Amino acid sequence: MSETIAVEARLDSDGRVTPLSVTWQGHSRTVADVGRSWVEMRDGVPYRHIRVMLPNSDRLELALNQHTLTWELVQAWTTPTAG
């Protein structure tokens, strides 16, 4: 899975990127928690991977292309809904 995703993020003075919200599946969702992050090279381009948790406990792995500054959804772990 790899799809373009809209992410609102804060860039700190030390270069740290913190996602604040994502627009996914047609809905804007606040990021409840930010987990680990790491950089991977893909075709000579550095991607900053960041794992986030949404308020409903869905977890997403996001990747920021550090050349184009576009975000991708790499993987999603969703919480089953009752009913």
N, C-alpha and C positions, 0 to 999 in steps of 0.2 A: 504494500500500500504506500503510495506517495502521491499526495494531492496538494495543490496550493491551498493555503488557509490564511485568513486575515487574522493578524495578531496585533494587539496594542501592547507595547512594551516600554519599559523605562530603561534608559541607558545611564548607568552610574558613572561618576567621574573616573572610577578605576577600570572602566571598560566592561563591567559586568552588565549583562542583559537580563532583565527580569520581566517575563510576560505578566501582564495585568488582566487581559481578557482575550478571548478568542471568538471569532464568528465561525461556527461549525454547524452543519446541517440546518442552515438557515436561521440560526439563533445566536445572539450574542451572549456569551457566558463569562462570568467573572472567574478568574483563576483563584482557587481557594488556597492552594499550597504549591510551592515550587520544590522539586526534588533535585536530583543530581544533574550535572551538565558535563559535557565533554566535547571535544572537537575531533571530527573525523575528516580526512581528506577524501574527496571524490573527484576523479578526473582533474587533479591539481587544484581543486577549489576547496577551501576550508568551510565546513558546515559546523555550526555550534548547535549541538543537540541538547535539548532541555526537556526533562519530564515534568509534567504539571498534573495537578489534580483539580477537578471541577467540584462545585458544591454537592453534586449528586454522587460523588465518589468515582465518576468516570475518570480514567487516567489517559493522558495523551503524551506521545513523544513527538515533540516539535523539532524542526531543524531549520536554522537560519543560514541561508546561503550568504556568506560574508563578503562575496563580490557584488551580488545584485541586491542584497538586503531584502530578499523575498523569503517567505516562510513556507515550509512544507509540513504536512501531517505525515509522519512516518508510520506510526502505529497507534491504535486506540484500543483500550481495554474498557469495555462498557459494563455498567451494572445492570443486571436483568431487572425489568420492571414487573411488578405483580399484576396479574390480571388478565 
